[in-house]
């Protein structure tokens, strides 16, 4: 899945703005990349049999929340 599609999936009501930002804003693209990498790592740790014991699961969940909030701020600022 392309990085922009992953973000569109999380912010479907802002799909057009997300695509515009992805094309025009290097900082926004970097956050999208960070989110994709974070989600990959989260899924990796959640799939482990010892997932409930792994502190990384909560760490990556918190990071996903922070990155989504940062993306949301970028989207809101671009929308006016």
N, CA and C atoms as an extended XYZ file, in Angstrom:
240
Properties=species:S:1:pos:R:3:atomname:S:1:resname:S:1:resid:I:1 pbc="F F F"
N         0.854       -1.181        0.000 N   UNK     1
C         0.000        0.000        0.000 CA  UNK     1
C         0.898        1.243        0.000 C   UNK     1
N         0.555        2.178       -0.843 N   UNK     2
C         1.308        3.434       -0.885 CA  UNK     2
C         1.079        4.219        0.398 C   UNK     2
N         2.079        4.993        0.788 N   UNK     3
C         2.008        5.760        2.038 CA  UNK     3
C         0.812        6.706        2.050 C   UNK     3
N         0.579        7.370        0.934 N   UNK     4
C        -0.536        8.320        0.895 CA  UNK     4
C        -1.864        7.591        1.053 C   UNK     4
N        -1.984        6.401        0.511 N   UNK     5
C        -3.225        5.639        0.652 CA  UNK     5
C        -3.472        5.245        2.099 C   UNK     5
N        -2.410        4.951        2.812 N   UNK     6
C        -2.528        4.612        4.221 CA  UNK     6
C        -3.090        5.797        5.008 C   UNK     6
N        -2.630        7.002        4.680 N   UNK     7
C        -3.103        8.192        5.375 CA  UNK     7
C        -4.534        8.524        4.955 C   UNK     7
N        -4.839        8.358        3.679 N   UNK     8
C        -6.205        8.576        3.204 CA  UNK     8
C        -7.162        7.628        3.923 C   UNK     8
N        -6.728        6.408        4.133 N   UNK     9
C        -7.542        5.422        4.852 CA  UNK     9
C        -7.853        5.892        6.273 C   UNK     9
N        -6.910        6.583        6.895 N   UNK    10
C        -7.093        7.061        8.264 CA  UNK    10
C        -7.845        8.388        8.326 C   UNK    10
N        -7.820        9.163        7.220 N   UNK    11
C        -8.505       10.452        7.153 CA  UNK    11
C        -9.360       10.520        5.873 C   UNK    11
N       -10.318        9.627        5.738 N   UNK    12
C       -11.074        9.553        4.467 CA  UNK    12
C       -11.852       10.827        4.147 C   UNK    12
N       -12.297       11.549        5.155 N   UNK    13
C       -13.059       12.774        4.921 CA  UNK    13
C       -12.184       13.892        4.349 C   UNK    13
N       -10.868       13.709        4.398 N   UNK    14
C        -9.923       14.726        3.912 CA  UNK    14
C        -9.048       14.174        2.785 C   UNK    14
N        -9.551       13.205        2.053 N   UNK    15
C        -8.740       12.503        1.057 CA  UNK    15
C        -8.096       13.442        0.047 C   UNK    15
N        -8.852       14.390       -0.481 N   UNK    16
C        -8.297       15.300       -1.485 CA  UNK    16
C        -7.181       16.157       -0.899 C   UNK    16
N        -7.397       16.676        0.292 N   UNK    17
C        -6.377       17.508        0.940 CA  UNK    17
C        -5.129       16.690        1.267 C   UNK    17
N        -5.324       15.465        1.716 N   UNK    18
C        -4.185       14.588        2.019 CA  UNK    18
C        -3.352       14.372        0.762 C   UNK    18
N        -3.998       14.084       -0.348 N   UNK    19
C        -3.259       13.863       -1.594 CA  UNK    19
C        -2.515       15.122       -2.046 C   UNK    19
N        -3.145       16.270       -1.916 N   UNK    20
C        -2.471       17.532       -2.274 CA  UNK    20
C        -1.246       17.762       -1.386 C   UNK    20
N        -1.433       17.597       -0.090 N   UNK    21
C        -0.318       17.795        0.829 CA  UNK    21
C         0.819       16.813        0.554 C   UNK    21
N         0.464       15.585        0.278 N   UNK    22
C         1.477       14.562        0.015 CA  UNK    22
C         2.332       14.950       -1.189 C   UNK    22
N         1.711       15.516       -2.198 N   UNK    23
C         2.446       15.909       -3.405 CA  UNK    23
C         3.286       17.165       -3.196 C   UNK    23
N         2.841       18.071       -2.344 N   UNK    24
C         3.454       19.397       -2.247 CA  UNK    24
C         4.295       19.653       -1.004 C   UNK    24
N         4.118       18.865        0.036 N   UNK    25
C         4.724       19.191        1.330 CA  UNK    25
C         5.656       18.058        1.778 C   UNK    25
N         6.956       18.327        1.737 N   UNK    26
C         7.948       17.311        2.117 CA  UNK    26
C         7.806       16.903        3.583 C   UNK    26
N         7.469       17.847        4.453 N   UNK    27
C         7.285       17.516        5.868 CA  UNK    27
C         6.107       16.562        6.049 C   UNK    27
N         5.028       16.819        5.336 N   UNK    28
C         3.857       15.953        5.413 CA  UNK    28
C         4.206       14.549        4.915 C   UNK    28
N         4.941       14.469        3.804 N   UNK    29
C         5.362       13.158        3.280 CA  UNK    29
C         6.216       12.418        4.303 C   UNK    29
N         7.094       13.141        4.983 N   UNK    30
C         7.957       12.507        5.981 CA  UNK    30
C         7.132       11.941        7.140 C   UNK    30
N         6.114       12.665        7.556 N   UNK    31
C         5.245       12.168        8.631 CA  UNK    31
C         4.490       10.935        8.154 C   UNK    31
N         4.033       10.950        6.906 N   UNK    32
C         3.354        9.779        6.337 CA  UNK    32
C         4.284        8.564        6.346 C   UNK    32
N         5.531        8.779        5.980 N   UNK    33
C         6.526        7.703        5.982 CA  UNK    33
C         6.742        7.188        7.404 C   UNK    33
N         6.876        8.105        8.351 N   UNK    34
C         7.053        7.710        9.751 CA  UNK    34
C         5.865        6.889       10.243 C   UNK    34
N         4.660        7.314        9.883 N   UNK    35
C         3.466        6.583       10.297 CA  UNK    35
C         3.465        5.175        9.711 C   UNK    35
N         3.799        5.053        8.444 N   UNK    36
C         3.818        3.733        7.812 CA  UNK    36
C         4.835        2.815        8.484 C   UNK    36
N         6.012        3.334        8.750 N   UNK    37
C         7.038        2.531        9.423 CA  UNK    37
C         6.604        2.142       10.832 C   UNK    37
N         6.001        3.078       11.525 N   UNK    38
C         5.518        2.828       12.877 CA  UNK    38
C         4.437        1.742       12.877 C   UNK    38
N         3.507        1.834       11.941 N   UNK    39
C         2.446        0.831       11.852 CA  UNK    39
C         3.005       -0.548       11.510 C   UNK    39
N         3.998       -0.592       10.629 N   UNK    40
C         4.644       -1.870       10.315 CA  UNK    40
C         5.260       -2.481       11.569 C   UNK    40
N         5.959       -1.650       12.329 N   UNK    41
C         6.584       -2.146       13.561 CA  UNK    41
C         5.539       -2.570       14.584 C   UNK    41
N         4.485       -1.785       14.714 N   UNK    42
C         3.418       -2.138       15.647 CA  UNK    42
C         2.816       -3.492       15.287 C   UNK    42
N         2.507       -3.689       14.012 N   UNK    43
C         1.925       -4.965       13.591 CA  UNK    43
C         2.884       -6.121       13.848 C   UNK    43
N         4.168       -5.872       13.665 N   UNK    44
C         5.173       -6.896       13.946 CA  UNK    44
C         5.121       -7.308       15.424 C   UNK    44
N         5.132       -6.343       16.312 N   UNK    45
C         5.128       -6.655       17.743 CA  UNK    45
C         3.786       -7.223       18.203 C   UNK    45
N         2.689       -6.753       17.633 N   UNK    46
C         1.374       -7.290       18.006 CA  UNK    46
C         1.214       -8.745       17.577 C   UNK    46
N         1.931       -9.163       16.552 N   UNK    47
C         1.833      -10.538       16.057 CA  UNK    47
C         2.660      -11.524       16.882 C   UNK    47
N         3.501      -11.022       17.727 N   UNK    48
C         4.340      -11.910       18.539 CA  UNK    48
C         3.497      -12.610       19.604 C   UNK    48
N         3.850      -13.825       19.928 N   UNK    49
C         3.097      -14.533       20.973 CA  UNK    49
C         3.211      -13.868       22.348 C   UNK    49
N         4.276      -13.122       22.565 N   UNK    50
C         4.461      -12.440       23.847 CA  UNK    50
C         4.044      -10.971       23.774 C   UNK    50
N         3.195      -10.627       22.822 N   UNK    51
C         2.784       -9.230       22.607 CA  UNK    51
C         2.279       -8.539       23.876 C   UNK    51
N         1.463       -9.194       24.705 N   UNK    52
C         0.977       -8.498       25.910 CA  UNK    52
C         2.094       -8.092       26.876 C   UNK    52
N         3.237       -8.738       26.744 N   UNK    53
C         4.357       -8.451       27.638 CA  UNK    53
C         5.354       -7.466       27.037 C   UNK    53
N         5.177       -7.134       25.779 N   UNK    54
C         6.143       -6.289       25.078 CA  UNK    54
C         5.835       -4.810       25.274 C   UNK    54
N         6.749       -4.047       25.866 N   UNK    55
C         6.515       -2.610       26.043 CA  UNK    55
C         6.466       -1.873       24.703 C   UNK    55
N         7.052       -2.470       23.674 N   UNK    56
C         7.065       -1.826       22.356 CA  UNK    56
C         5.657       -1.641       21.795 C   UNK    56
N         4.747       -2.529       22.149 N   UNK    57
C         3.377       -2.431       21.636 CA  UNK    57
C         2.761       -1.100       22.071 C   UNK    57
N         2.826       -0.803       23.346 N   UNK    58
C         2.278        0.473       23.834 CA  UNK    58
C         3.062        1.660       23.290 C   UNK    58
N         4.378        1.504       23.190 N   UNK    59
C         5.200        2.589       22.652 CA  UNK    59
C         4.781        2.924       21.222 C   UNK    59
N         4.612        1.907       20.393 N   UNK    60
C         4.231        2.156       19.006 CA  UNK    60
C         2.788        2.631       18.893 C   UNK    60
N         1.906        2.155       19.736 N   UNK    61
C         0.525        2.666       19.719 CA  UNK    61
C         0.496        4.159       20.055 C   UNK    61
N         1.277        4.539       21.047 N   UNK    62
C         1.351        5.959       21.413 CA  UNK    62
C         1.947        6.790       20.283 C   UNK    62
N         2.960        6.252       19.637 N   UNK    63
C         3.583        6.963       18.530 CA  UNK    63
C         2.612        7.120       17.359 C   UNK    63
N         1.820        6.091       17.072 N   UNK    64
C         0.805        6.181       16.018 CA  UNK    64
C        -0.167        7.316       16.344 C   UNK    64
N        -0.610        7.379       17.571 N   UNK    65
C        -1.534        8.444       17.990 CA  UNK    65
C        -0.909        9.819       17.802 C   UNK    65
N         0.354        9.967       18.183 N   UNK    66
C         1.046       11.243       18.037 CA  UNK    66
C         1.215       11.631       16.569 C   UNK    66
N         1.579       10.670       15.740 N   UNK    67
C         1.764       10.954       14.318 CA  UNK    67
C         0.437       11.304       13.645 C   UNK    67
N        -0.619       10.607       14.024 N   UNK    68
C        -1.936       10.931       13.473 CA  UNK    68
C        -2.368       12.336       13.890 C   UNK    68
N        -2.074       12.719       15.102 N   UNK    69
C        -2.404       14.076       15.558 CA  UNK    69
C        -1.604       15.114       14.776 C   UNK    69
N        -0.347       14.807       14.511 N   UNK    70
C         0.477       15.721       13.735 CA  UNK    70
C        -0.046       15.850       12.300 C   UNK    70
N        -0.433       14.734       11.711 N   UNK    71
C        -1.017       14.777       10.369 CA  UNK    71
C        -2.309       15.578       10.370 C   UNK    71
N        -3.109       15.378       11.383 N   UNK    72
C        -4.376       16.099       11.495 CA  UNK    72
C        -4.146       17.603       11.569 C   UNK    72
N        -3.141       18.021       12.320 N   UNK    73
C        -2.810       19.450       12.412 CA  UNK    73
C        -2.385       20.001       11.050 C   UNK    73
N        -1.583       19.244       10.317 N   UNK    74
C        -1.158       19.675        8.977 CA  UNK    74
C        -2.373       19.811        8.056 C   UNK    74
N        -3.253       18.844        8.104 N   UNK    75
C        -4.441       18.863        7.251 CA  UNK    75
C        -5.322       20.056        7.597 C   UNK    75
N        -5.542       20.275        8.883 N   UNK    76
C        -6.386       21.392        9.325 CA  UNK    76
C        -5.773       22.731        8.913 C   UNK    76
N        -4.475       22.872        9.056 N   UNK    77
C        -3.817       24.113        8.684 CA  UNK    77
C        -3.910       24.364        7.176 C   UNK    77
N        -3.787       23.316        6.399 N   UNK    78
C        -3.854       23.469        4.940 CA  UNK    78
C        -5.269       23.771        4.478 C   UNK    78
N        -6.243       23.262        5.212 N   UNK    79
C        -7.644       23.479        4.850 CA  UNK    79
C        -8.122       24.887        5.226 C   UNK    79
N        -7.340       25.546        6.045 N   UNK    80
C        -7.677       26.932        6.374 CA  UNK    80
C        -8.268       27.058        7.703 C   UNK    80
